[in-house]
Amino acid sequence: MAKEDISAFLGESTIYQGKLNFSGTVRIDGKFTGEIHSDGTLVLGKEAKVQGKVNVNQLVLTGFLSGEAIVKEKTTMHKTAMFLGNLMTKAMVMEEGAVLQGTITMREDIEKPADMGEGYSAPVEEAFSTTPQ
């Protein structure tokens, strides 16, 4: 993905808490706690540490995500990725070395997902200290 394809970028030194709504592609390399909603693509870089609820069209994970993710199309986890929690997605690509601890639900219709139930969401301090090297 070329840099010009990215609509917004939160760098490594960024710490953000709250709600993020966007179209297009957003890349996060910093720390984010809260909710992310988009009909676009969320890219979490190698240094990203995200905790919360994610609802996007596509997810590319290279860093750390803890919480609940609903991905309408495709989830890609690269070898340095770590996901703790509940994931609902239509399609999944996972490289050797990626870590997923929690539940995965794969289904065609993600528009109106069923309740994903209670899942594991590591506290921010624990999550940030367990990111793979």
C-alpha positions in Angstrom: 0.0 0.0 0.0 1.5 3.3 -1.1 1.7 6.2 1.4 -0.6 8.3 -0.9 -3.3 5.8 -0.5 -3.5 6.5 3.3 -6.2 9.1 4.3 -4.8 9.7 7.8 -1.9 8.6 9.9 -1.4 8.4 13.7 2.4 8.1 14.3 4.3 6.2 16.9 4.4 9.0 19.4 0.6 9.5 19.2 -1.6 8.5 22.1 -5.4 8.8 21.4 -8.5 8.0 23.4 -12.0 8.2 22.1 -13.9 7.5 18.9 -12.5 7.4 15.3 -14.8 7.4 12.3 -13.2 7.5 8.8 -13.5 6.7 5.1 -10.7 5.4 3.0 -7.6 4.0 4.7 -6.2 5.0 8.1 -2.9 3.8 9.6 -2.2 3.8 13.3 1.3 3.3 14.7 0.7 4.8 18.1 -1.5 4.0 21.0 -5.3 4.1 20.7 -8.0 3.3 23.2 -11.7 3.5 22.2 -13.9 2.7 19.2 -13.0 2.7 15.5 -15.7 2.7 12.8 -15.2 2.8 9.1 -16.3 1.5 5.7 -12.7 1.6 4.7 -9.4 -0.1 5.7 -7.7 0.1 9.1 -3.9 -0.6 9.1 -2.3 -1.2 12.5 1.5 -0.9 12.1 4.1 -2.9 13.9 4.3 -0.4 16.8 0.5 0.1 17.1 -1.2 -0.8 20.4 -5.0 -0.6 20.2 -7.6 -1.5 22.8 -11.3 -1.3 22.2 -14.0 -2.0 19.6 -13.2 -2.0 15.9 -15.8 -2.2 13.1 -14.2 -1.8 9.6 -14.4 -3.1 6.1 -10.8 -4.4 6.1 -8.2 -4.9 8.8 -4.4 -5.2 8.3 -2.8 -6.0 11.6 1.0 -6.0 12.1 0.9 -4.7 15.7 -1.3 -5.3 18.8 -5.1 -5.3 19.1 -7.1 -6.1 22.2 -10.9 -6.2 22.3 -13.6 -6.8 19.7 -13.2 -6.6 16.0 -15.9 -6.9 13.3 -14.4 -6.9 9.8 -16.9 -7.0 7.0 -14.5 -8.3 4.3 -10.9 -9.4 5.1 -8.6 -9.6 8.1 -4.9 -9.9 7.4 -2.5 -10.7 10.3 1.2 -10.4 9.6 3.8 -12.4 11.5 4.3 -9.7 14.2 0.6 -9.3 14.9 -1.1 -10.1 18.2 -4.8 -10.1 18.7 -6.5 -10.7 22.0 -10.3 -10.9 22.0 -13.2 -11.6 19.7 -12.9 -11.4 15.9 -15.8 -11.7 13.4 -14.7 -11.6 9.8 -15.7 -12.8 6.3 -12.1 -13.9 5.3 -8.9 -14.4 7.2 -5.2 -14.4 6.2 -2.7 -15.2 9.0 1.0 -15.4 8.6 3.1 -17.9 10.6 4.1 -16.2 13.8 1.0 -14.1 14.3 -0.8 -14.7 17.6 -4.5 -14.8 18.1 -5.9 -15.5 21.6 -9.7 -15.5 21.7 -12.5 -16.4 19.4 -12.9 -16.2 15.6 -16.3 -16.3 13.9 -16.2 -16.4 10.1 -19.4 -15.8 8.2 -20.6 -14.3 4.9 -23.0 -11.8 6.3 -21.3 -9.4 8.7 -23.7 -6.5 8.2 -25.8 -7.5 11.3 -23.6 -9.7 13.5 -25.0 -11.7 16.3 -23.8 -10.8 19.8 -20.2 -11.8 20.1 -20.4 -12.4 23.8 -18.0 -11.5 26.5 -14.4 -11.7 25.4 -10.9 -11.2 26.7 -9.7 -7.6 26.5 -6.3 -7.1 28.2 -5.9 -4.0 30.3 -3.9 -1.3 28.4 -0.8 -1.7 30.6 -0.7 -5.5 30.2 -1.5 -5.2 26.5 1.4 -2.8 25.9 3.8 -5.0 27.8 3.0 -8.2 25.9 3.4 -7.0 22.4 5.5 -9.4 20.4 9.1 -8.3 19.6 
